């Protein structure tokens, strides 16, 4: 199952570079959208303009990655909206990809055996069963001479 990343960025050159980096990182379904739809199950990568168009309160702010200029007012607004992944335009592409991956791990998932590992190509591991110890160790007597 591919996870969807929706890019809503006004800087088309940056959006193309991010799309290319995502294509080389993991198996993502990458979508570009004029206006973000927070009701769809996806990671939303937004800039300030796209964030301003979203209605508050946000339905899943933990799944949003905001790319913004680093000023305290903008970051405070993002924090107040519940967004925990905020990166700057001057951050490295690796930092932005890490924020997207972290948001993908925070996405609400349906209950299926592979849902927890949707970002990984490996199947979900089978948990080992731990059987309780049914007997208590007895006291040993020492022989003394």
C-alpha positions as CSV (number, residue, x, y, z in Angstrom):
1,X,0.0,0.0,0.0
2,X,1.5,3.3,-1.1
3,X,1.1,6.3,1.1
4,X,0.0,9.5,-0.5
5,X,1.9,12.8,-0.2
6,X,0.0,15.8,-1.5
7,X,2.2,18.8,-2.4
8,X,0.5,22.2,-2.3
9,X,3.5,24.6,-2.8
10,X,3.5,27.9,-4.7
11,X,7.2,27.5,-5.6
12,X,7.0,25.1,-8.6
13,X,10.7,24.6,-8.8
14,X,11.0,23.6,-5.2
15,X,7.9,21.3,-5.6
16,X,9.5,19.6,-8.6
17,X,12.8,19.1,-6.6
18,X,10.8,17.7,-3.6
19,X,8.8,15.4,-5.9
20,X,12.0,14.1,-7.4
21,X,13.5,13.5,-4.0
22,X,10.4,11.7,-2.8
23,X,10.4,9.4,-5.9
24,X,14.0,8.4,-5.1
25,X,13.4,7.8,-1.3
26,X,10.4,5.5,-0.8
27,X,7.4,4.1,-2.6
28,X,5.1,7.2,-2.4
29,X,2.0,8.2,-4.4
30,X,2.8,11.9,-4.9
31,X,0.0,14.2,-5.8
32,X,0.0,18.0,-6.5
33,X,-3.1,19.9,-5.5
34,X,-4.1,23.5,-6.0
35,X,-6.0,23.5,-2.7
36,X,-5.3,20.9,0.0
37,X,-8.0,18.6,1.3
38,X,-7.3,17.7,4.9
39,X,-10.1,15.1,4.9
40,X,-8.3,12.8,2.6
41,X,-5.8,10.3,4.2
42,X,-2.5,11.7,3.1
43,X,0.5,13.7,4.3
44,X,0.0,17.3,3.3
45,X,3.1,19.4,2.4
46,X,2.0,23.0,2.5
47,X,3.4,26.5,2.3
48,X,2.1,29.5,4.1
49,X,-0.4,30.4,1.4
50,X,-1.9,26.9,1.3
51,X,-2.1,26.8,5.1
52,X,-4.0,30.1,5.2
53,X,-6.7,28.5,3.0
54,X,-7.4,25.6,5.4
55,X,-10.3,25.8,7.8
56,X,-9.4,25.7,11.5
57,X,-9.3,23.5,13.5
58,X,-7.3,21.1,11.3
59,X,-8.6,17.6,11.2
60,X,-5.2,15.8,11.3
61,X,-2.5,18.5,12.0
62,X,0.0,15.8,12.8
63,X,0.0,14.8,9.1
64,X,0.9,18.2,7.8
65,X,4.4,19.4,7.0
66,X,4.6,23.2,6.7
67,X,7.4,24.7,4.7
68,X,7.8,28.3,5.8
69,X,10.2,31.2,6.4
70,X,11.6,30.9,9.9
71,X,10.0,33.6,12.0
72,X,8.6,33.2,15.4
73,X,5.1,34.5,14.5
74,X,4.6,32.0,11.7
75,X,5.9,29.1,13.7
76,X,3.7,30.1,16.7
77,X,0.7,30.1,14.4
78,X,1.6,26.6,13.1
79,X,2.1,25.3,16.6
80,X,-1.2,26.7,17.8
81,X,-2.9,24.9,14.8
82,X,-1.4,21.6,16.0
83,X,1.3,21.3,13.3
84,X,4.4,19.6,14.7
85,X,6.4,19.3,11.5
86,X,7.7,22.7,10.4
87,X,10.7,23.1,8.2
88,X,12.2,26.1,6.5
89,X,12.7,26.9,2.8
90,X,16.5,26.9,3.5
91,X,16.6,23.5,5.3
92,X,18.2,20.6,3.5
93,X,16.1,18.3,1.3
94,X,17.0,15.5,3.7
95,X,15.4,17.4,6.6
96,X,12.2,18.0,4.6
97,X,12.1,14.3,3.6
98,X,12.6,13.3,7.3
99,X,9.7,15.5,8.3
100,X,7.5,13.9,5.6
101,X,8.4,10.4,6.7
102,X,7.7,11.3,10.4
103,X,4.2,12.8,9.4
104,X,3.5,9.6,7.4
105,X,4.2,7.5,10.5
106,X,1.8,9.6,12.5
107,X,-1.1,9.1,10.0
108,X,-4.2,7.4,11.4
109,X,-4.2,3.9,9.9
110,X,-6.9,1.3,9.3
111,X,-6.6,-1.9,11.3
112,X,-4.9,-4.3,9.0
113,X,-1.8,-6.5,9.5
114,X,0.2,-4.4,7.1
115,X,-1.0,-0.9,8.1
116,X,1.7,-0.3,10.7
117,X,4.3,-1.0,8.0
118,X,2.8,0.8,5.1
119,X,5.9,2.9,4.7
120,X,8.1,-0.2,4.6
121,X,8.3,-2.7,1.8
122,X,8.7,-5.5,4.4
123,X,5.7,-7.4,5.7
124,X,4.7,-6.9,9.3
125,X,6.6,-9.2,11.7
126,X,4.7,-11.9,13.6
127,X,5.0,-11.2,17.3
128,X,6.6,-13.9,19.3
129,X,4.3,-15.5,21.9
130,X,5.6,-15.3,25.5
131,X,4.3,-18.1,27.7
132,X,4.1,-17.3,31.4
133,X,6.2,-19.3,33.8
134,X,3.7,-21.7,35.4
135,X,5.9,-23.1,38.2
136,X,7.7,-21.4,40.9
137,X,11.3,-22.3,41.6
138,X,11.6,-24.4,44.7
139,X,14.1,-23.8,47.4
140,X,17.2,-26.0,47.3
141,X,18.7,-27.5,50.4
142,X,22.4,-27.6,50.8
143,X,24.0,-30.6,52.4
144,X,26.4,-29.7,55.1
145,X,28.8,-32.1,56.6
